[in-house]
Amino acid sequence: MCGIVGLFLKDPALEPELGRLLADMLVVMTSRGPDSAGFAVYGGGSAGHLKITVRGARLDDVAAALADVATAVLRDTHMVLSFAAQAEDQVRGWIALNRPDLVVTGTGKRIELYKDIGLPRQVADRFALPAMAGTHGIGHTRMATESAVTTDGAHPFSTGRDQCLVHNGSLSNHRSLRRKLEHEGLSFATDNDSEVAAGYISWRLREGDSLTAALEAGLEDLDGFYTFVIGTENGFAVMRDPISCKPAVMAETDQYVAFGSEYRALVGLPGIEHARIFEPEPAHAYVWERN
């Protein structure tokens, strides 16, 4: 049993409030996942620049070593490095050579991705989620039922640029699917089935699928039960398996689209009393994108 939340803003006036709203939603899901928590926020970006979020120790040393090519924002055990896109090989090369212990949690123009062991409120506060701005974000609270409580096992999982996924459920064919995706050139950092699901979506997008088509293809290729919430650079998506035994509820207004594993995650959103409240249908891809 895990908790999922997501918020996609249609109204730019709400963007300064994204982190605060998402943090409140995440904390409400504590009872569904007290072991660890994580979130991804799609904030500001600029043409020709990239961000890499890394996790590890002695991050001040990393910032100092890369100061000539990257700016750094330190948030507890994570750091966001921002740099011109042409410096990516230099930044990644330095990390691989000098700090192979660092974990890259997310890469892209806009994504920042944070996760760790601890109660959702602790995780949100440690990484200053309430102060973050952006257009959309997703979050996850984990109750480990089939694996150890580790930061590596926390969600979201990111396997492509500006792409991430959170998952409530279990995939029965993730090992065979992992082997197939590895033959397609994807690599995985954990044994978590949710990372395989993220990798599958990344592979379909890489092959030219739209986000909707990638999710619909998953209905044939992913065995098990699941609710996915997915973020891309400009998009937000929800998909449930054909049986849909995992709880899910959504709210939509002129200002936003929101997702929660339970309705109580949504009650603090502005104008929720006027929202269209609905349960996402089984085997249906719900996708919203901004230009």
C-alpha positions in Angstrom: 0.0 0.0 0.0 1.5 3.3 -1.1 0.2 6.8 -1.6 0.4 8.8 -4.8 -0.3 12.5 -5.5 0.0 14.7 -8.5 -0.8 18.3 -9.4 -0.8 19.8 -12.9 -1.4 23.6 -13.1 -3.4 25.1 -15.9 -3.3 28.6 -14.3 0.2 30.2 -14.3 -0.9 32.3 -11.3 -0.8 29.2 -9.1 2.8 28.3 -10.1 4.4 30.0 -7.0 2.1 27.8 -4.9 2.9 24.4 -6.5 5.3 23.2 -3.9 3.2 24.2 -0.9 0.1 22.5 -2.4 2.0 19.4 -3.4 3.6 19.1 0.1 0.2 19.3 1.8 -1.1 16.5 -0.5 2.0 14.4 0.1 1.7 14.7 3.9 -1.9 13.6 3.9 -0.8 10.3 2.4 1.5 9.5 5.3 -0.7 6.6 6.5 -0.4 4.9 3.1 3.4 5.2 3.1 5.4 6.1 6.3 8.7 4.5 5.2 10.0 6.9 2.6 8.8 9.6 0.3 9.8 11.5 -2.8 8.7 14.0 -5.3 9.5 15.6 -8.7 8.9 19.2 -9.5 8.9 20.8 -12.9 10.2 24.3 -12.3 11.9 26.9 -14.4 14.2 26.0 -17.3 15.9 27.8 -20.2 16.7 26.9 -23.7 20.1 25.3 -24.1 20.5 24.4 -20.4 20.1 21.2 -18.4 19.7 20.2 -14.8 21.0 17.1 -13.0 19.8 16.2 -9.5 22.4 14.2 -7.6 22.2 12.5 -4.2 25.1 11.7 -1.9 27.6 13.0 0.7 30.2 15.9 0.6 28.2 17.8 -2.0 29.9 21.1 -1.3 33.1 19.5 -2.8 31.1 18.7 -6.0 29.9 22.3 -6.3 33.4 23.7 -5.8 34.9 21.3 -8.4 32.3 22.1 -11.0 31.9 25.8 -10.3 33.5 26.8 -13.6 30.8 25.0 -15.6 27.8 24.6 -13.3 25.8 26.4 -10.7 24.7 24.4 -7.7 21.7 24.5 -5.4 22.2 22.3 -2.3 19.1 20.8 -0.5 20.2 18.5 2.3 21.5 15.3 0.7 20.6 16.3 -2.9 22.1 18.9 -5.2 20.8 20.4 -8.4 23.6 21.2 -10.9 22.6 23.6 -13.8 24.8 24.1 -16.8 24.8 24.7 -20.6 23.8 21.6 -22.5 27.1 21.4 -24.3 28.8 20.9 -20.9 26.9 17.7 -20.1 29.7 15.4 -21.1 32.1 17.3 -19.0 29.8 17.3 -15.9 28.9 13.6 -16.2 32.5 12.7 -17.0 33.8 14.5 -13.8 31.1 12.7 -11.7 31.9 9.3 -13.2 35.7 9.8 -12.6 35.7 11.6 -9.3 32.4 10.8 -7.5 31.1 7.5 -8.7 29.3 7.2 -5.4 26.8 9.9 -6.4 23.3 8.8 -7.5 21.7 10.8 -10.4 18.0 11.0 -9.5 16.9 13.1 -12.5 18.0 14.9 -15.6 16.3 17.4 -17.9 15.6 20.9 -18.7 13.1 21.4 -15.9 12.8 18.4 -13.6 14.2 18.3 -10.0 13.8 15.0 -8.2 14.2 14.3 -4.5 13.6 11.3 -2.4 14.7 9.7 0.9 13.8 7.5 3.9 11.5 9.2 6.4 8.0 10.4 7.0 6.6 12.5 4.1 6.6 15.7 6.2 10.2 15.2 7.1 11.2 14.6 3.5 9.2 17.6 2.2 10.7 19.9 4.8 14.3 18.7 4.4 14.2 19.5 0.7 12.1 22.7 1.1 9.3 21.4 -1.1 6.8 24.0 0.2 8.9 26.9 -1.2 9.3 25.4 -4.7 7.5 26.8 -7.7 6.6 25.1 -11.0 4.0 24.0 -13.5 3.4 20.5 -12.2 4.7 17.8 -9.8 4.1 14.3 -8.6 4.8 12.6 -5.3 4.8 9.2 -3.6 4.7 7.9 -0.1 6.0 4.3 0.3 5.1 1.4 2.4 7.6 -1.3 1.6 5.9 -4.6 1.3 8.2 -6.6 -1.0 11.6 -5.1 -0.5 13.8 -3.2 2.1 13.2 0.3 3.1 16.0 2.2 1.2 16.3 5.5 -0.5 17.0 3.7 -3.8 13.6 2.0 -3.5 11.8 5.3 -2.9 9.8 6.9 -5.8 9.7 8.7 -8.2 11.8 6.8 -10.7 13.3 8.7 -13.7 14.7 6.8 -16.7 14.6 9.5 -19.3 15.1 13.3 -19.6 12.3 15.2 -17.8 10.5 11.9 -17.3 9.4 10.3 -14.1 6.9 7.9 -12.7 5.2 6.9 -9.4 3.5 3.6 -9.0 1.1 2.0 -6.6 0.8 -1.8 -7.3 3.0 -4.6 -8.4 4.2 -5.9 -11.8 4.5 -9.7 -12.2 6.5 -9.6 -15.4 9.1 -6.9 -14.5 12.1 -9.3 -14.7 11.4 -10.4 -18.3 10.5 -6.9 -19.3 13.7 -5.6 -17.7 15.8 -8.0 -19.9 14.0 -6.8 -23.0 14.6 -3.2 -22.2 18.2 -3.8 -21.4 18.6 -5.2 -24.9 17.1 -1.9 -26.1 19.9 0.0 -24.4 18.2 1.0 -21.1 19.9 0.6 -17.8 18.4 0.2 -14.3 19.9 1.2 -10.9 17.6 -0.9 -8.7 15.6 -4.1 -8.7 12.3 -2.2 -8.2 9.5 -3.1 -10.6 8.4 0.5 -10.7 11.7 1.5 -12.3 11.0 -1.0 -15.0 7.6 0.6 -15.6 9.3 4.0 -15.9 11.9 2.5 -18.3 9.2 1.0 -20.4 7.4 4.4 -20.8 10.8 6.0 -21.6 11.5 3.4 -24.2 8.1 3.9 -25.9 8.6 7.7 -25.9 12.1 7.3 -27.4 10.7 5.1 -30.1 8.3 7.9 -31.1 5.1 7.2 -29.2 3.0 10.0 -27.8 2.5 9.8 -24.1 -1.0 8.5 -24.6 0.2 5.8 -27.1 3.0 4.7 -24.7 0.5 4.2 -21.9 -1.9 2.3 -24.1 0.8 0.0 -25.3 1.6 -0.7 -21.6 -1.8 -2.3 -21.3 -0.6 -5.2 -23.5 3.0 -5.4 -22.2 2.7 -4.8 -18.4 1.3 -7.6 -16.3 0.0 -7.0 -12.8 -2.0 -4.3 -11.1 -1.0 -0.7 -11.1 -1.9 2.9 -10.9 0.7 5.2 -12.6 1.1 8.9 -12.4 3.7 10.2 -14.9 5.4 13.5 -15.4 7.2 14.8 -18.6 8.6 18.2 -19.4 5.2 19.5 -20.4 2.9 16.7 -19.5 1.0 14.9 -16.7 -0.6 11.5 -17.1 -2.6 8.9 -15.1 -3.2 5.3 -16.0 -4.8 2.4 -14.2 -4.7 -1.3 -15.1 -7.8 -3.0 -16.5 -8.9 -4.3 -13.1 -8.1 -1.1 -11.1 -8.0 -2.5 -7.6 -5.8 0.3 -6.4 -7.7 3.4 -5.2 -7.6 6.6 -7.2 -9.5 9.9 -7.4 -9.0 13.0 -9.5 -10.2 16.6 -9.5 -10.3 19.1 -12.3 -11.0 22.8 -12.4 -10.1 25.6 -14.8 -7.0 26.1 -12.7 -5.6 22.6 -12.2 -5.8 18.8 -12.5 -5.0 16.9 -9.3 -4.6 13.2 -8.4 -4.7 11.4 -5.1 -4.9 7.9 -3.9 -7.6 9.1 -1.6 -9.9 12.1 -1.8 -8.6 13.5 1.5 -5.3 14.3 -0.4 -7.3 16.8 -2.5 -9.4 18.6 0.1 -7.0 21.5 0.7 -6.7 22.5 -2.9 -8.2 25.9 -3.9 -11.7 25.8 -5.3 -12.0 22.0 -4.6 -15.7 22.5 -3.7 -16.3 23.5 -7.4 -14.1 20.8 -9.0 -15.2 18.0 -11.2 -14.4 14.9 -9.0 -14.1 11.6 -10.7 -12.5 8.2 -10.4 -10.2 7.5 -13.4 -11.6 4.7 -15.5 -9.7 1.3 -15.9 -7.4 1.0 -18.9 -7.8 4.6 -19.9 -5.0 7.0 -20.5 -5.6 10.5 -19.0 -3.1 13.0 -20.4 -2.8 16.7 -20.0 0.0 18.7 -21.7 1.0 22.4 -21.8 2.4 24.1 -24.9 
